[in-house]
Amino acid sequence: MNIEELRDYCLRKKHATEGFPFDEKILVFKVAGKIFALTNLEAFPAYVNLKCSPAYALELREVYPWVQPGYHSNKKHWNTIVYENFSDKFLKKLIDHSYDKVVEGMSKKMRSALNL
């Protein structure tokens, strides 16, 4: 998966938006104003930070050397993933998990208003 494919997949998520709230090189994807993915457009190797349940985050880090605690993020809930080392299918699964974790953290009222 390359950055364009990552961007396209993230933006296909319901109510997903993109922006550059930090600077011109950190691309952030949000759902209802909450971040579910972010990537540095100038980083090499390319990586993406994704939200993750704490137990699953640890499991991924133990199994895959390209999954590290979230860079500049809460390391309990975020992973930094060098995504060129993973299949598109697996990376999409991790993006889906991140998106779902953010949606789960929303109030029932917010999820209902967004039909999530």
C-alpha positions as CSV (number, residue, x, y, z in Angstrom):
1,M,0.0,0.0,0.0
2,N,1.3,3.5,-0.8
3,I,0.3,6.8,0.7
4,E,-2.4,7.4,-2.0
5,E,-4.0,4.1,-1.3
6,L,-3.8,4.6,2.4
7,R,-5.4,8.0,2.0
8,D,-8.2,6.6,-0.2
9,Y,-9.0,3.8,2.2
10,C,-9.1,6.1,5.2
11,L,-11.4,8.5,3.4
12,R,-13.8,5.7,2.5
13,K,-14.7,5.4,6.2
14,K,-18.0,6.8,7.1
15,H,-17.7,10.6,8.1
16,A,-13.9,10.5,7.7
17,T,-12.1,13.8,7.0
18,E,-8.5,14.7,6.4
19,G,-6.4,17.7,7.4
20,F,-3.1,19.1,8.5
21,P,-3.8,20.3,12.1
22,F,-0.1,20.1,13.2
23,D,1.9,21.1,10.2
24,E,2.0,20.7,6.4
25,K,3.6,17.2,6.5
26,I,1.5,15.4,9.1
27,L,-1.7,14.2,7.4
28,V,-4.4,13.4,9.9
29,F,-7.6,11.4,9.4
30,K,-10.5,11.9,11.8
31,V,-14.1,10.7,12.3
32,A,-16.3,13.3,14.0
33,G,-13.3,15.3,15.0
34,K,-11.4,12.4,16.6
35,I,-8.2,11.1,15.1
36,F,-8.1,7.5,13.9
37,A,-4.9,7.7,11.7
38,L,-2.0,10.0,11.0
39,T,1.1,9.8,8.9
40,N,4.1,11.9,8.2
41,L,4.2,12.5,4.4
42,E,8.0,13.0,4.5
43,A,8.9,10.0,6.6
44,F,11.0,7.1,5.3
45,P,10.1,4.4,5.8
46,A,6.5,5.4,5.5
47,Y,4.5,4.8,8.7
48,V,1.0,5.4,10.0
49,N,-0.1,5.8,13.7
50,L,-3.3,3.9,14.4
51,K,-5.4,3.5,17.6
52,C,-5.5,0.1,19.0
53,S,-7.0,-1.8,22.0
54,P,-4.2,-2.1,24.6
55,A,-4.0,-5.9,24.6
56,Y,-4.0,-6.1,20.8
57,A,-1.4,-3.3,20.6
58,L,1.0,-5.4,22.7
59,E,0.3,-8.5,20.8
60,L,1.1,-6.8,17.5
61,R,4.3,-5.4,18.9
62,E,5.4,-8.8,20.1
63,V,4.8,-10.5,16.7
64,Y,5.8,-7.8,14.2
65,P,9.1,-5.8,14.5
66,W,7.5,-3.1,12.2
67,V,4.9,-2.3,14.9
68,Q,6.2,0.0,17.6
69,P,4.6,2.0,20.4
70,G,2.9,5.1,19.0
71,Y,5.4,7.8,18.1
72,H,4.4,11.1,19.9
73,S,1.2,9.3,21.0
74,N,-0.3,7.5,24.0
75,K,1.8,4.3,23.8
76,K,-0.9,2.3,25.5
77,H,-3.5,3.0,22.8
78,W,-1.5,3.8,19.7
79,N,0.9,1.9,17.4
80,T,3.3,3.2,14.8
81,I,3.2,0.9,11.8
82,V,5.8,0.8,9.0
83,Y,3.1,-0.1,6.5
84,E,5.1,-1.1,3.5
85,N,6.0,-4.3,5.4
86,F,2.3,-5.5,5.5
87,S,-0.2,-6.7,3.0
88,D,-2.9,-4.3,2.0
89,K,-5.5,-6.6,3.5
90,F,-3.8,-6.7,6.9
91,L,-3.2,-2.9,7.0
92,K,-6.8,-2.3,6.1
93,K,-7.8,-4.6,9.0
94,L,-5.6,-2.4,11.3
95,I,-7.2,0.8,10.0
96,D,-10.6,-0.6,10.5
97,H,-9.7,-1.5,14.1
98,S,-8.5,2.0,14.7
99,Y,-11.6,3.6,13.2
100,D,-13.8,1.2,15.2
101,K,-12.0,2.0,18.5
102,V,-12.5,5.7,18.0
103,V,-16.2,5.2,17.2
104,E,-16.6,3.0,20.3
105,G,-15.2,5.8,22.4
106,M,-17.9,8.2,21.2
107,S,-21.1,8.7,23.2
108,K,-24.1,6.8,22.2
109,K,-25.8,10.1,21.3
110,M,-22.9,11.0,18.9
111,R,-22.8,7.6,17.3
112,S,-26.6,7.8,16.8
113,A,-26.4,11.3,15.3
114,L,-23.8,10.1,12.8
115,N,-25.6,6.8,12.2
116,L,-22.5,4.8,13.2
